[in-house]
Amino acid sequence: MNTETWPSGAPETLKMAAGPAMGVVRRAFEGLGDLWREHMAEKGTVFLERASSAVASATGLGGRLGSTNDGDPRSAFWLGVLFGALVLAIVAHTRTVLTQMREVGVVPLLFGAIENIPVVSWLYNRELSKIQRKIRKDVIGKRSAGAHKPLRALQEKGMTPERVLELLQARSKGDVAIADTATPVSGTVYVPGAERRALLNDTFAMFSLSNPLHGDVFPSVAQMEAEVIAMCASMMGGGPEGACPSVCGAMTSGGTESILSAVLASRNFMREQHGVTTPEIVLADTAHPAYFKAASYFGLKVVKLATDPHAAHGGALSGAAVRRAITRNTALVVASAPSYPHGTIDDVEGIAAAAHAADVCCHVDACLGGFVLPFLRADGEDIPPFDFSLPGVTSMSVDTHKFGMAHKGTSVVLYRGRWLRRGQYTAITDWPGGLYISPGMPGSRPGALVATAWAAMVHEGAEGYRRAAKDVTHAARQFALGVSTTRGVEVLGRPCMSVVAFRMSRGSPKDIYRVNELLTARGWHLNTLHRPAALHMCFTPASCAAWEDLLKDLREAVEKVLSDKKAGKGGSAGVYGMAGSFPDRGAIGDVLCAFQDAMLDIE
């Protein structure tokens, strides 16, 4: 810098310091490009070394200035300190911003900054309030239509059993009618036939007061729980005749709790046995939301890997991608068999091998596939290995309340051995109430649900599950074939069993959510997906006979949307269109929270 350009009267010390100081600042800015690349490559050690070097260079400026300015060395020194602090602030702020840009994204980060502007914040909150009011009106209005007057407090006098049942019957009329094998709902209902339902209901009534927490009072329930776990273990490569006889497990309230339990146990094991104190979980962007919930609950960083449902492998997460993502902080890697959105089986063998080589835990989410894939394989289908026959698999989740055809509220989490299962236990030894041990997050649990899971498995047997797996897979494949020959839509992923995802043909300006609205008007309840925008149907034993009717209605709905030049994005089409494209995920999260509030409130 030419000091002659300074205004007259500028301190000589400042003029003399300007050249060296600006050189330091310039070098700091020139290094930002390198810092960016090093940060994005996660070379944290190199980053810190470079930052420390820059700070040392800047703070050392004071000494150099002092030696060149005999008039006032103290002033020069403090000026050097000032520039050192400036460079330190630049480096620290840059690293923070780069971290946010990499983890959140550039555009969402900018939206977050803009929303902090007072006038923008006021406008945002005003519009959010409008959306919240509309959501509450729609949700609560639909839910309470025709129902008994909402109860806001406990009544002084109770009702007779007959009156209570009468009210329950009236309220149930607003629910979707359940057909034996042609229920017009994706997933959700898995138990077909009046005979099966009667068995489960009678079983529930028999054990309605039981609680597995008190095994001494209800030993029958404790025994049934152990047997359900053992039967599931034998299906997944465990048991005396399996590849891994040490497989054990626990019953949970559903797939989410099974996943939470596995993540907790894996985190605890990796912390205690491998010293992983800042744990990471590596998973595909198609992995179930329960993993993100677990990461939030238990303090893990999510390393999310992108998949492409249009690719030849159908969007399956590869072992190579997981291998590249594993670091010294990795506690757990995840594979889906299959994934919820598109029904694609990840490369479980490759993912488990990567985990085994790195000595980290590997969880396989078989909540959907656990009671289907083993029986398809037994029926001669070419199903790749996905269970404890793979040495790298350390835990699995299997839902008895899905294709196991038990009452809702049961699942099983399986572990390679007791050494890992103990990571989900809670043992309290110094409580005045006595010694306490709990196998999972709940304390008391409904023993009746344990009994219904046992009853369902004993009733079906391997033969019943083979038959159900064949029926469901046949329906899904026929429907997928029909979708693939329907003008204007295409199948997403590579359906392997029950889930068929589809979207408008690539390049089409039409909206798949408009198709969904037309199907909903005809009584169908499909699952809406986004990123990319799509729908899926999960066929179950209670809906597999409906595939032909669904295909017929789908084709008619697609033709109507293709021919409608005025079709817009109103209703759910507008909401999902916004959710898929709006860059500020925090705003979408606020809308979801408003919806959840409405579901839990009376008014």
Secondary structure, DSSP 4 states (H G I P E B T S, - for coil): --GGGSPTT--HHHHHHHHHHHHHHHHHHHTHHHHHHHHHTT-HHHHHHHHHHHHHHHHTHHHHHHHH-SS-HHHHHHHHHHHHHHHHHHHHHHHHHHHHHHHT-HHHHHHHHHHTSHHHHHHHHHHHHHHHHHHHHHHHHHHHTTPPPPP-S--SSPPPHHHHHHHHHHHHTTSPPPPSS--SBSSS----SHHHHHHHHHHHHHTTT--TT-TTT-HHHHHHHHHHHHHHHHHTT-STTSS-TT-EEEEESSHHHHHHHHHHHHHHHHHHHH--SS-EEEEETTS-HHHHHHHHHHT-EEEEE---TTSTTTTPPPHHHHHHH--TTEEEEEEESS-TTT-PPP-HHHHHHHHHHHT-EEEEE-TTTTTTHHHHHHTT------STTSTT--EEEE-TTTTT-PPSS-EEEEESSHHHHGGG-EEESS-TT--EEESSS-SS--HHHHHHHHHHHHHHHHHHHHHHHHHHHHHHHHHHHHHHTSTTEEEES---SSEEEEEEPTT--S-HHHHHHHHHHTT-BPEEETTTTEEEEE--TTTGGGHHHHHHHHHHHHHHHHH-TT----HHHHHHHHHHH-S-HHHHHHHHHHHHHHHH---
